[in-house]
Amino acid sequence: MADTEFRLTRAGDVALVTIDNGEDYTKPTFFGEAALRSLERVLDELERGDFSAAVVTGKPFFFAAGADITEFPNVTAERAREGSRAGHELFGRLRALPYPTVAAINGACLGGGVELALHCTARSVSTAVRHFACSEVFLGLFPAWGGTQVLPQLVGPETAVKVIVANPLRQNRMLTGPAVAELGIADRLFEPAEFVDESLAFARELADRPLERTEPDWADAETVFRRARTAVDDQVHGAAPAPYAALDLIEGAREWPIDEGYRREEDAIAELLPGAQAQASIYAFHLVEQRVKKQPGRPLVEPRKVEKIGVVGAGLMARQIATLFLRRLEVPIVLRDVKQEIVDDAVAEIRGEIDRQVAKGRYEEGKGRFLGSLVSGGTSYDAFAGCDLVLEAVFEELDVKKQVFAELENVVSEECILATNTSSLSVTEMAADLGAPSRVVGLHFFNPVALMPLLEIVRAQETDDVTLSTAFEVGTTLRKRPVLVADAPGFVVNRVLTRMTRVIMDAIEHGTPVEDVDEAVMSLGMPMAPSVLLALVGPRVANHVLETMHETFPERFPLSPTLANYAAGNDEVVIVDHDPWTREEIVERVLEAVADEIHRLLEEGVVAEAADVDTCLLLGAGWPFFLGGITKHLDQTGVAERMFGHTFSDMRAAAPA
């Protein structure tokens, strides 16, 4: 990672400070120790210089991403305090300059980048900005360079709570440039073409005439914070301290002098950053933002070009996947199903989604018509003849899928890759009777396809390197985060979740009320109650996966009569033994079952290391960041050591079976 520098140039009587790490816009600009030393040198010049105003901006398309999170692992309380104090001192000097300063937010502005901008006299923002956020609470932290103090004083408690707490807890929701201006965080909204020049002109205006702002409204502050704490309780159930600390600091900003607010942030971050949740969040961030992007396990061979795609099936998942293929790859898409009316309905729905994207301004009308013209379908396999990749998304029955592949092999070219979206069946068995099983691979998408970032890439016994490399390339183009898994029942996400589901059903079948089971599991900070997750996945799907797992591992995955009832549309709970479990028993048994299954996954070589399991659960199941996925939590709480005599972080997987 290149060091970030603050470069000072003159634009007449205005100082222009550019934040730059010397790399292109795809490499974020972070504030590590070297960057803060560079800022200190520039502040010396700004304090000595004869400037009428100053403008701070970023390299093209990127303002700043904030603190360098790679410096956070294993940090001590004193080191956390020092880091917070260093930011306060430097940003405080920026705030105290004797002339107006403008943060010209030209691109992505995150975390400490937002805090730097808030310490300027005013802010301009480009209409092209798509990523503006205080993401710290999402990472088990809070803005500790003055953000919790300066933002509420600027825009009031409601907006401050939204930006610092509520948005991060909604899967790190970002603001656009226009939204930043609408909320009053930015004072001017400019088009990107003349953005820096207009920001310089704005700074000169401020030198002649100070900006007048309306004082923020704190009249309903008590209601705002009461509702905010209730919302946080509903989301993290007391399992994560960061959002509560952030709310306390935002609330205090109304009365505290800025220096006291800074000290309060320093005290709180010294306690929080070395803690288990923050360290787990940092580990999780490394997995999903750094490690998975390096695509461990991807073969170093050229992928095949994919210029036409077939999808067998036109049901819910098939339609979602086909839509994603169309939008991201922009190549011809052919669907096939047993009835023409099903295909026609699917094609109409996909084109309707493109029309909705046009209405939202994502595509111009001409582009929308072009994309709509690329999707077609019918009841014959003949249209697949020119495809480079065909994905089947039909019923989860092995014989049906084998028949689909057999019929495809008679039509497609020898180079065409055959993929399956199976959620639990053996890809190896699916390909066993083919003449070229080496071109078969699993592409396991998660519902809803457009939103869930994980793609489990399943390598069957015969899958060759070119097929695998192409699967990775397609997944990357789809903007998914591919994780390589070996061909084993349930792969990773469904196998772990099904083991957990079986414990939950066991608790219910011992007479534990469903709401008590939900509360127990939610106490881990899970994003939704098990009963809600079951309804979202669908009891039929969940029961089918359980049946598949039961065939291979009957002792660990016994069938559930209650889940079978749910799958059949019957809500009756079957009590096998009336002996209700306590909350503590439920949590303990869930964690032990999950730990046992993950240990077995690693022993079998289903994935290369525990980090892969965590990545899958974070991206495919919404497992909380502040747990670090799951193995980090099992290590931190001593569950792994107690059960296996070692931590998951010390464990390497066996070679794939």
C-alpha positions as CSV (number, residue, x, y, z in Angstrom):
1,M,0.0,0.0,0.0
2,A,1.5,3.3,-1.1
3,D,1.9,6.1,1.5
4,T,-0.7,8.9,1.3
5,E,0.7,12.4,1.0
6,F,-0.9,15.8,1.4
7,R,0.5,18.0,-1.4
8,L,0.2,21.8,-1.2
9,T,0.1,24.1,-4.3
10,R,-1.1,27.6,-4.8
11,A,-4.1,28.8,-6.9
12,G,-3.5,32.5,-6.6
13,D,-4.1,33.4,-3.0
14,V,-5.9,30.1,-2.2
15,A,-4.0,27.1,-0.9
16,L,-4.9,23.9,-2.8
17,V,-4.2,20.7,-0.8
18,T,-4.5,17.4,-2.6
19,I,-4.7,14.1,-0.8
20,D,-3.0,11.5,-3.0
21,N,-1.4,8.1,-2.6
22,G,0.1,8.1,-6.1
23,E,-2.1,5.3,-7.3
24,D,-5.2,5.1,-9.5
25,Y,-8.7,5.6,-8.2
26,T,-9.2,1.8,-7.5
27,K,-6.6,2.0,-4.7
28,P,-8.2,3.9,-1.7
29,T,-6.4,6.7,0.0
30,F,-5.9,5.8,3.7
31,F,-4.5,7.8,6.6
32,G,-1.7,5.8,8.2
33,E,1.0,7.2,10.4
34,A,3.0,8.5,7.3
35,A,-0.1,10.3,6.0
36,L,-0.6,12.0,9.4
37,R,3.0,13.2,9.4
38,S,2.5,14.5,5.9
39,L,-0.7,16.4,7.0
40,E,1.3,17.8,9.9
41,R,3.9,19.3,7.5
42,V,1.2,20.8,5.3
43,L,-0.5,22.3,8.3
44,D,2.8,24.0,9.2
45,E,2.8,25.6,5.8
46,L,-0.9,26.6,6.0
47,E,-0.4,28.2,9.4
48,R,2.7,30.2,8.1
49,G,1.4,31.0,4.6
50,D,-0.3,34.2,3.4
51,F,-3.4,32.6,2.1
52,S,-6.9,34.0,2.0
53,A,-8.5,30.5,2.0
54,A,-7.7,26.8,1.5
55,V,-9.3,24.0,-0.4
56,V,-8.7,20.3,0.4
57,T,-9.5,17.7,-2.3
58,G,-8.5,14.2,-3.3
59,K,-7.0,12.5,-6.3
60,P,-9.4,11.9,-9.2
61,F,-12.6,10.0,-8.1
62,F,-11.4,9.6,-4.5
63,F,-11.4,12.0,-1.6
64,A,-10.2,9.8,1.3
65,A,-11.1,6.6,3.0
66,G,-9.9,7.4,6.5
67,A,-7.7,5.5,8.9
68,D,-5.5,2.6,7.7
69,I,-7.3,-0.3,9.3
70,T,-4.2,-2.6,8.8
71,E,-2.7,-0.7,11.7
72,F,-5.5,-1.8,14.1
73,P,-5.0,-5.5,14.8
74,N,-3.8,-6.3,18.3
75,V,-3.6,-2.6,19.1
76,T,-3.2,-1.7,22.8
77,A,-5.5,0.7,24.7
78,E,-2.8,3.4,24.9
79,R,-1.9,3.1,21.2
80,A,-5.6,3.5,20.4
81,R,-5.8,6.6,22.5
82,E,-2.7,8.0,20.9
83,G,-4.0,7.5,17.4
84,S,-7.3,9.2,18.3
85,R,-5.4,12.1,19.9
86,A,-3.2,12.5,16.9
87,G,-6.2,12.9,14.6
88,H,-7.8,15.4,17.0
89,E,-4.7,17.5,17.2
90,L,-4.2,17.7,13.4
91,F,-7.9,18.1,12.5
92,G,-8.2,20.7,15.3
93,R,-5.4,22.7,13.7
94,L,-7.2,22.5,10.4
95,R,-10.4,23.8,12.1
96,A,-8.5,26.6,13.8
97,L,-6.8,28.1,10.6
98,P,-7.3,31.9,10.5
99,Y,-9.0,31.8,7.1
100,P,-11.9,29.7,5.6
101,T,-11.3,26.2,4.4
102,V,-13.4,24.1,2.0
103,A,-13.3,20.3,1.7
104,A,-13.9,19.7,-2.0
105,I,-15.3,16.2,-1.9
106,N,-14.7,15.0,-5.4
107,G,-15.1,11.2,-4.9
108,A,-15.4,8.5,-2.4
109,C,-15.3,9.9,1.2
110,L,-15.3,7.5,4.0
111,G,-14.5,7.3,7.8
112,G,-11.7,9.6,8.7
113,G,-12.0,11.3,5.3
114,V,-15.5,12.5,6.4
115,E,-14.1,13.6,9.7
116,L,-11.4,15.6,8.0
117,A,-14.0,17.3,5.8
118,L,-16.2,18.1,8.8
119,H,-13.3,20.0,10.4
120,C,-13.2,22.4,7.4
121,T,-15.2,25.6,7.4
122,A,-17.5,24.4,4.6
123,R,-17.8,21.5,2.1
124,S,-18.5,21.2,-1.5
125,V,-19.5,17.8,-3.0
126,S,-19.6,16.5,-6.6
127,T,-22.8,15.2,-8.0
128,A,-20.8,12.2,-9.1
129,V,-20.0,11.0,-5.6
130,R,-21.6,7.6,-4.9
131,H,-19.8,6.6,-1.6
132,F,-20.0,8.9,1.4
133,A,-20.2,7.3,4.8
134,C,-19.1,7.1,8.4
135,S,-18.6,3.3,8.3
136,E,-16.9,2.8,11.7
137,V,-19.9,1.4,13.5
138,F,-20.2,-1.3,10.8
139,L,-16.7,-2.2,11.8
140,G,-17.4,-2.4,15.5
141,L,-15.9,1.1,16.1
142,F,-17.1,4.7,15.9
143,P,-15.7,7.9,14.4
144,A,-12.9,8.8,16.8
145,W,-11.3,11.8,15.1
146,G,-14.0,14.2,16.1
147,G,-16.8,13.0,13.9
148,T,-19.2,12.3,16.8
149,Q,-18.8,15.8,18.0
150,V,-18.6,18.0,14.9
151,L,-21.3,16.4,12.8
152,P,-24.2,16.8,15.4
153,Q,-23.1,20.4,15.9
154,L,-23.4,20.9,12.2
155,V,-26.6,19.1,11.3
156,G,-28.3,18.2,14.6
157,P,-28.8,14.9,16.3
158,E,-31.2,13.2,13.9
159,T,-29.0,13.4,10.9
160,A,-25.9,12.6,12.9
161,V,-27.5,9.4,14.3
162,K,-28.5,8.5,10.7
163,V,-25.0,8.9,9.3
164,I,-23.0,7.6,12.2
165,V,-25.2,4.8,13.5
166,A,-28.3,3.9,11.5
167,N,-26.7,3.7,8.0
168,P,-23.7,1.6,9.1
169,L,-26.1,-0.9,10.7
170,R,-28.0,-1.1,7.5
171,Q,-25.3,-3.1,5.8
172,N,-23.1,0.0,5.6
173,R,-25.5,2.1,3.6
174,M,-23.7,4.9,1.6
175,L,-24.9,8.5,0.7
176,T,-24.6,10.1,-2.7
177,G,-23.3,13.6,-3.3
178,P,-26.8,15.0,-3.8
179,A,-27.9,13.3,-0.5
180,V,-24.9,14.8,1.3
181,A,-25.9,18.3,0.2
182,E,-29.6,17.7,1.0
183,L,-28.8,16.7,4.5
184,G,-26.8,19.9,5.0
185,I,-23.5,18.2,5.4
186,A,-22.2,19.8,2.2
187,D,-22.9,23.5,1.5
188,R,-22.5,23.4,-2.3
189,L,-23.3,20.7,-4.9
190,F,-21.2,21.1,-8.1
191,E,-21.0,19.1,-11.3
192,P,-17.8,17.1,-11.8
193,A,-16.5,18.9,-14.9
194,E,-15.4,22.2,-13.2
195,F,-15.6,20.9,-9.6
196,V,-12.2,22.0,-8.3
197,D,-12.5,25.4,-10.0
198,E,-15.9,26.0,-8.6
199,S,-14.7,24.9,-5.1
200,L,-11.9,27.4,-5.3
201,A,-14.3,30.1,-6.2
202,F,-16.5,29.1,-3.3
203,A,-13.5,29.4,-1.0
204,R,-12.8,32.9,-2.2
205,E,-16.5,33.8,-1.6
206,L,-16.1,32.6,2.0
207,A,-13.0,34.8,2.4
208,D,-15.2,37.8,1.5
209,R,-18.4,36.8,3.1
210,P,-18.7,34.2,5.9
211,L,-21.3,31.4,5.4
212,E,-24.5,31.8,7.3
213,R,-26.0,28.5,8.6
214,T,-29.2,27.8,10.6
215,E,-28.5,26.4,14.1
216,P,-29.3,22.7,14.3
217,D,-32.5,21.7,15.9
218,W,-32.1,19.8,19.2
219,A,-35.8,20.2,20.3
220,D,-36.6,16.5,19.8
221,A,-33.3,15.2,20.9
222,E,-34.7,13.0,23.7
223,T,-37.1,11.3,21.3
224,V,-34.3,10.9,18.6
225,F,-32.0,9.1,21.0
226,R,-34.7,7.0,22.6
227,R,-35.8,5.7,19.2
228,A,-32.2,5.2,18.1
229,R,-31.3,3.1,21.1
230,T,-34.4,1.0,20.6
231,A,-33.5,0.5,16.9
232,V,-29.9,-0.5,17.9
233,D,-31.3,-3.0,20.5
234,D,-33.5,-4.5,17.7
235,Q,-30.5,-4.9,15.5
236,V,-27.6,-6.0,17.7
237,H,-29.4,-7.0,20.9
238,G,-26.6,-5.6,23.1
239,A,-24.0,-7.8,21.5
240,A,-22.0,-5.0,20.0
241,P,-20.9,-2.0,22.1
242,A,-19.9,0.4,19.3
243,P,-23.3,1.8,18.3
244,Y,-24.2,2.5,21.9
245,A,-20.9,4.3,22.5
246,A,-21.5,6.3,19.4
247,L,-25.0,7.4,20.5
248,D,-23.6,8.5,23.9
249,L,-20.9,10.6,22.2
250,I,-23.4,12.2,19.8
251,E,-25.7,13.0,22.6
252,G,-22.9,14.6,24.7
253,A,-21.8,16.8,21.8
254,R,-24.7,19.2,22.5
255,E,-23.2,20.3,25.8
256,W,-19.5,19.4,25.7
257,P,-16.9,21.9,24.6
258,I,-15.0,20.4,21.6
259,D,-11.9,19.6,23.6
260,E,-13.9,17.6,26.1
261,G,-15.7,15.8,23.3
262,Y,-12.3,14.9,21.8
263,R,-11.2,13.5,25.2
264,R,-14.4,11.5,25.5
265,E,-13.8,9.9,22.1
266,E,-10.2,9.1,23.1
267,D,-11.3,7.4,26.3
268,A,-14.0,5.4,24.5
269,I,-11.8,4.3,21.6
270,A,-9.1,3.2,24.0
271,E,-11.6,0.8,25.6
272,L,-13.3,-0.3,22.4
273,L,-10.6,-0.8,19.7
274,P,-8.6,-3.5,21.6
275,G,-11.9,-5.3,22.5
276,A,-13.1,-8.6,21.0
277,Q,-15.8,-7.1,18.8
278,A,-13.7,-4.4,17.2
279,Q,-10.8,-6.9,16.6
280,A,-13.3,-9.4,15.1
281,S,-14.7,-6.7,12.9
282,I,-11.2,-5.7,11.6
283,Y,-10.6,-9.4,10.8
284,A,-13.9,-9.6,9.0
285,F,-13.1,-6.4,7.0
286,H,-9.8,-7.8,6.0
287,L,-11.5,-11.0,4.7
288,V,-14.2,-9.4,2.6
289,E,-12.4,-6.3,1.4
290,Q,-8.8,-7.6,0.9
291,R,-8.3,-11.4,1.1
292,V,-11.3,-12.5,-1.0
293,K,-10.5,-10.0,-3.7
294,K,-7.2,-11.8,-4.2
295,Q,-9.2,-14.9,-5.0
296,P,-7.3,-17.6,-3.2
297,G,-7.3,-20.9,-5.1
298,R,-7.9,-19.3,-8.6
299,P,-5.8,-21.2,-11.2
300,L,-3.2,-19.1,-13.0
301,V,-4.5,-19.9,-16.4
302,E,-6.4,-17.7,-18.9
303,P,-10.2,-18.0,-18.6
304,R,-12.3,-18.6,-21.7
305,K,-14.2,-15.7,-23.2
306,V,-17.9,-15.8,-22.4
307,E,-19.9,-14.1,-25.1
308,K,-23.2,-16.0,-25.0
309,I,-24.9,-17.6,-21.9
310,G,-27.7,-20.1,-21.6
311,V,-29.9,-20.6,-18.5
312,V,-31.8,-23.8,-18.1
313,G,-34.9,-23.1,-16.1
314,A,-37.0,-19.9,-15.9
315,G,-38.1,-20.0,-12.2
316,L,-37.4,-17.4,-9.5
317,M,-33.6,-18.1,-9.1
318,A,-33.1,-18.6,-12.8
319,R,-34.7,-15.2,-13.6
320,Q,-32.6,-13.4,-11.0
321,I,-29.4,-15.0,-12.3
322,A,-30.2,-14.4,-15.9
323,T,-31.0,-10.7,-15.1
324,L,-27.6,-10.4,-13.4
325,F,-25.8,-12.0,-16.3
326,L,-27.5,-9.6,-18.7
327,R,-26.8,-6.5,-16.7
328,R,-23.2,-7.2,-15.9
329,L,-21.9,-9.2,-18.9
330,E,-24.1,-7.5,-21.5
331,V,-24.1,-10.6,-23.7
332,P,-27.0,-12.6,-25.3
333,I,-28.9,-14.6,-22.8
334,V,-31.0,-17.7,-23.8
335,L,-33.5,-19.2,-21.3
336,R,-35.1,-22.6,-21.6
337,D,-38.0,-24.2,-19.7
338,V,-40.6,-26.9,-20.4
339,K,-43.4,-24.5,-21.2
340,Q,-43.2,-21.5,-23.6
341,E,-45.5,-19.4,-21.4
342,I,-43.1,-19.8,-18.4
343,V,-40.2,-18.6,-20.6
344,D,-42.2,-15.7,-22.0
345,D,-43.1,-14.6,-18.5
346,A,-39.5,-14.8,-17.5
347,V,-38.3,-12.8,-20.5
348,A,-40.9,-10.2,-19.9
349,E,-39.9,-9.9,-16.2
350,I,-36.2,-9.6,-17.1
351,R,-37.0,-6.9,-19.6
352,G,-39.2,-5.2,-17.1
353,E,-36.3,-5.0,-14.6
354,I,-34.2,-3.4,-17.3
355,D,-37.0,-0.9,-17.9
356,R,-37.1,-0.1,-14.2
357,Q,-33.3,0.5,-14.3
358,V,-33.9,2.9,-17.2
359,A,-36.6,4.7,-15.2
360,K,-34.1,5.1,-12.3
361,G,-31.5,6.6,-14.6
362,R,-29.1,3.7,-14.5
363,Y,-29.3,3.2,-18.2
364,E,-30.2,5.5,-21.1
365,E,-33.2,4.4,-23.1
366,G,-31.2,3.2,-26.0
367,K,-29.0,1.1,-23.8
368,G,-32.1,-0.3,-22.1
369,R,-33.6,-1.4,-25.5
370,F,-30.3,-2.9,-26.5
371,L,-30.1,-5.0,-23.3
372,G,-33.7,-6.1,-23.6
373,S,-33.1,-7.3,-27.1
374,L,-30.3,-9.6,-25.9
375,V,-32.6,-11.9,-23.8
376,S,-34.7,-14.6,-25.5
377,G,-35.9,-18.1,-24.8
378,G,-37.9,-21.2,-25.7
379,T,-38.6,-24.9,-24.9
380,S,-35.8,-26.3,-27.1
381,Y,-32.1,-26.8,-26.3
382,D,-31.1,-25.9,-29.8
383,A,-30.6,-22.2,-29.0
384,F,-27.8,-23.2,-26.6
385,A,-25.6,-24.3,-29.6
386,G,-23.5,-21.1,-29.6
387,C,-23.2,-20.6,-25.8
388,D,-19.9,-20.4,-24.0
389,L,-21.5,-21.1,-20.7
390,V,-24.8,-22.7,-19.7
391,L,-26.0,-22.7,-16.2
392,E,-28.8,-25.0,-15.0
393,A,-31.2,-23.7,-12.3
394,V,-33.9,-26.4,-12.3
395,F,-35.4,-28.5,-9.5
396,E,-33.0,-29.7,-6.8
397,E,-33.2,-33.3,-8.0
398,L,-30.0,-35.1,-9.1
399,D,-31.6,-37.1,-11.8
400,V,-33.3,-34.1,-13.3
401,K,-30.0,-32.1,-13.3
402,K,-28.1,-35.1,-14.8
403,Q,-30.7,-35.3,-17.6
404,V,-30.3,-31.6,-18.3
405,F,-26.5,-31.9,-18.6
406,A,-26.8,-35.0,-20.9
407,E,-29.1,-33.1,-23.2
408,L,-26.9,-30.1,-23.2
409,E,-23.8,-32.1,-24.1
410,N,-25.5,-33.1,-27.3
411,V,-26.0,-29.5,-28.4
412,V,-23.2,-27.2,-27.1
413,S,-19.6,-27.0,-28.3
414,E,-16.7,-28.9,-26.6
415,E,-15.5,-25.7,-25.1
416,C,-18.8,-24.7,-23.5
417,I,-18.7,-24.7,-19.7
418,L,-21.6,-26.4,-17.9
419,A,-22.5,-24.8,-14.5
420,T,-25.0,-25.7,-11.9
421,N,-26.6,-23.5,-9.2
422,T,-27.2,-26.5,-6.9
423,S,-27.4,-25.6,-3.2
424,S,-26.4,-28.9,-1.8
425,L,-26.2,-31.7,-4.4
426,S,-23.0,-33.4,-5.6
427,V,-21.6,-31.6,-8.7
428,T,-19.3,-34.6,-9.3
429,E,-22.2,-37.0,-9.5
430,M,-24.0,-34.6,-11.7
431,A,-21.2,-34.7,-14.2
432,A,-20.3,-38.4,-13.8
433,D,-22.0,-39.7,-17.0
434,L,-20.8,-36.9,-19.3
435,G,-18.1,-37.3,-21.9
436,A,-16.3,-34.2,-20.6
437,P,-16.9,-33.9,-16.9
438,S,-13.9,-31.6,-16.6
439,R,-16.0,-28.6,-17.9
440,V,-18.6,-28.8,-15.1
441,V,-18.5,-26.4,-12.2
442,G,-20.8,-25.2,-9.5
443,L,-21.8,-21.6,-9.3
444,H,-23.9,-21.3,-6.2
445,F,-25.7,-18.0,-6.0
446,F,-27.6,-16.8,-2.9
447,N,-31.1,-15.2,-2.7
448,P,-31.7,-12.4,-3.5
449,V,-29.1,-12.8,-6.3
450,A,-28.8,-9.0,-7.0
451,L,-27.9,-8.2,-3.4
452,M,-26.0,-11.2,-1.9
453,P,-22.3,-10.8,-2.7
454,L,-21.1,-14.4,-2.2
455,L,-20.6,-16.8,-5.0
456,E,-19.6,-20.3,-3.9
457,I,-17.5,-21.8,-6.8
458,V,-17.7,-25.6,-6.5
459,R,-14.8,-27.6,-7.9
460,A,-15.9,-31.1,-8.7
461,Q,-13.4,-34.0,-8.8
462,E,-12.9,-33.6,-12.6
463,T,-13.2,-29.8,-13.0
464,D,-10.2,-28.5,-14.9
465,D,-8.3,-25.3,-14.3
466,V,-9.6,-23.4,-17.4
467,T,-13.2,-24.1,-16.3
468,L,-12.4,-22.9,-12.8
469,S,-10.6,-19.8,-13.9
470,T,-13.5,-18.9,-16.2
471,A,-15.9,-19.3,-13.3
472,F,-13.8,-16.9,-11.2
473,E,-13.7,-14.4,-14.1
474,V,-17.5,-14.6,-14.6
475,G,-18.1,-14.2,-10.9
476,T,-15.8,-11.2,-10.7
477,T,-17.5,-9.5,-13.7
478,L,-20.8,-10.1,-11.9
479,R,-19.3,-8.1,-9.0
480,K,-19.6,-11.1,-6.7
481,R,-17.0,-12.3,-4.2
482,P,-16.1,-15.8,-5.3
483,V,-14.9,-18.3,-2.7
484,L,-13.6,-21.7,-3.9
485,V,-15.2,-24.8,-2.2
486,A,-14.7,-28.5,-2.7
487,D,-17.7,-30.6,-3.8
488,A,-19.3,-31.7,-0.6
489,P,-22.9,-31.8,0.6
490,G,-24.2,-28.3,1.3
491,F,-20.8,-26.8,0.5
492,V,-20.2,-24.2,3.3
493,V,-23.1,-21.8,3.9
494,N,-25.9,-24.3,3.7
495,R,-24.0,-27.0,5.6
496,V,-23.3,-24.7,8.5
497,L,-26.7,-23.0,8.5
498,T,-28.5,-26.4,8.3
499,R,-26.5,-27.7,11.3
500,M,-27.6,-24.6,13.2
501,T,-31.2,-25.0,12.0
502,R,-31.3,-28.6,13.2
503,V,-30.3,-27.4,16.7
504,I,-33.0,-24.7,16.6
505,M,-35.6,-27.2,15.5
506,D,-34.4,-29.6,18.3
507,A,-35.0,-26.8,20.8
508,I,-38.5,-26.2,19.5
509,E,-39.3,-30.0,19.5
510,H,-38.3,-30.1,23.1
511,G,-41.0,-27.6,23.9
512,T,-39.0,-24.4,23.8
513,P,-41.3,-21.5,22.6
514,V,-40.2,-20.2,19.1
515,E,-39.9,-16.7,20.4
516,D,-37.5,-17.8,23.1
517,V,-35.4,-19.6,20.5
518,D,-35.4,-16.5,18.4
519,E,-34.3,-14.3,21.3
520,A,-31.5,-16.7,22.2
521,V,-30.0,-16.8,18.7
522,M,-30.5,-13.1,18.2
523,S,-28.4,-12.4,21.3
524,L,-25.4,-13.4,19.3
525,G,-26.2,-10.3,17.1
526,M,-27.6,-12.2,14.2
527,P,-29.2,-10.0,11.6
528,M,-32.6,-11.7,11.8
529,A,-34.5,-14.2,13.9
530,P,-34.3,-17.9,12.9
531,S,-38.0,-18.0,12.3
532,V,-37.8,-15.0,9.9
533,L,-34.8,-16.5,8.1
534,L,-36.7,-19.8,7.7
535,A,-39.6,-17.9,6.2
536,L,-37.2,-16.0,3.9
537,V,-35.4,-19.2,2.7
538,G,-38.6,-21.1,2.5
539,P,-39.4,-24.2,4.7
540,R,-39.5,-26.5,1.6
541,V,-36.0,-25.4,0.6
542,A,-34.7,-25.7,4.1
543,N,-36.2,-29.2,4.6
544,H,-34.9,-30.4,1.2
545,V,-31.3,-29.3,2.2
546,L,-31.7,-31.1,5.5
547,E,-32.8,-34.2,3.7
548,T,-29.8,-34.0,1.4
549,M,-27.5,-33.6,4.4
550,H,-29.3,-36.4,6.3
551,E,-28.5,-38.8,3.5
552,T,-24.7,-38.3,3.9
553,F,-24.5,-37.4,7.6
554,P,-27.6,-39.0,9.3
555,E,-26.3,-38.7,12.9
556,R,-25.5,-35.0,12.7
557,F,-28.5,-34.1,10.5
558,P,-31.5,-36.0,11.8
559,L,-34.7,-35.2,10.0
560,S,-37.1,-32.8,11.7
561,P,-40.8,-33.7,11.8
562,T,-41.6,-30.1,12.6
563,L,-39.6,-28.8,9.6
564,A,-41.3,-31.4,7.4
565,N,-44.7,-30.1,8.6
566,Y,-43.7,-26.5,7.8
567,A,-42.5,-27.7,4.3
568,A,-45.9,-29.3,3.7
569,G,-47.7,-26.1,4.8
570,N,-48.6,-27.4,8.2
571,D,-47.6,-25.1,11.2
572,E,-47.9,-27.9,13.8
573,V,-44.9,-28.3,16.1
574,V,-44.0,-31.9,16.9
575,I,-42.9,-32.2,20.6
576,V,-40.6,-35.2,20.8
577,D,-39.8,-34.5,24.5
578,H,-41.2,-31.7,26.6
579,D,-38.0,-30.4,28.2
580,P,-37.6,-26.7,27.3
581,W,-34.1,-25.4,26.9
582,T,-32.8,-22.2,28.6
583,R,-31.4,-19.3,26.6
584,E,-27.9,-20.2,27.7
585,E,-28.4,-23.8,26.6
586,I,-29.6,-22.8,23.2
587,V,-26.7,-20.5,22.6
588,E,-24.2,-23.0,23.8
589,R,-25.6,-25.9,21.7
590,V,-25.8,-23.7,18.6
591,L,-22.2,-22.6,19.0
592,E,-20.9,-26.1,19.7
593,A,-22.8,-27.6,16.7
594,V,-21.5,-24.8,14.4
595,A,-18.0,-25.3,15.7
596,D,-18.1,-29.0,15.2
597,E,-19.4,-28.7,11.6
598,I,-16.8,-26.1,10.7
599,H,-14.1,-28.3,12.2
600,R,-15.3,-31.2,10.0
601,L,-15.4,-28.9,6.9
602,L,-11.7,-28.1,7.5
603,E,-10.8,-31.7,8.2
604,E,-12.4,-32.7,4.9
605,G,-10.7,-30.0,3.0
606,V,-14.0,-28.4,1.8
607,V,-12.2,-25.0,2.1
608,A,-8.5,-24.1,2.5
609,E,-8.8,-22.5,5.9
610,A,-11.2,-21.1,8.5
611,A,-11.0,-17.7,6.9
612,D,-12.9,-19.1,3.9
613,V,-15.7,-20.3,6.2
614,D,-15.9,-16.8,7.8
615,T,-16.0,-15.1,4.4
616,C,-18.8,-17.4,3.2
617,L,-20.9,-16.7,6.3
618,L,-20.3,-13.0,6.3
619,L,-21.1,-12.6,2.6
620,G,-23.7,-15.4,2.1
621,A,-25.5,-15.5,5.4
622,G,-25.2,-12.0,6.9
623,W,-23.2,-13.2,9.9
624,P,-22.3,-10.2,12.0
625,F,-19.0,-8.4,11.3
626,F,-18.5,-7.9,15.0
627,L,-18.3,-11.6,15.4
628,G,-15.7,-11.8,12.7
629,G,-17.8,-14.3,10.8
630,I,-17.9,-17.2,13.3
631,T,-14.5,-18.9,13.8
632,K,-13.0,-15.7,15.3
633,H,-15.9,-15.6,17.8
634,L,-15.4,-19.3,18.6
635,D,-11.7,-18.6,19.2
636,Q,-12.2,-15.5,21.2
637,T,-14.8,-17.1,23.5
638,G,-12.7,-20.3,24.1
639,V,-15.3,-22.6,22.5
640,A,-12.7,-23.9,19.9
641,E,-10.0,-24.5,22.4
642,R,-12.4,-26.3,24.8
643,M,-13.8,-28.6,22.0
644,F,-10.7,-29.3,19.9
645,G,-7.6,-28.3,22.0
646,H,-6.7,-25.5,19.5
647,T,-8.1,-22.5,17.8
648,F,-9.5,-22.3,14.3
649,S,-6.8,-19.7,13.4
650,D,-4.2,-22.3,14.1
651,M,-5.9,-24.9,11.9
652,R,-5.1,-25.5,8.3
653,A,-7.5,-27.6,6.2
654,A,-6.7,-31.0,4.9
655,A,-6.2,-31.6,1.2
656,P,-9.6,-31.8,-0.5
657,A,-11.0,-35.4,-0.5
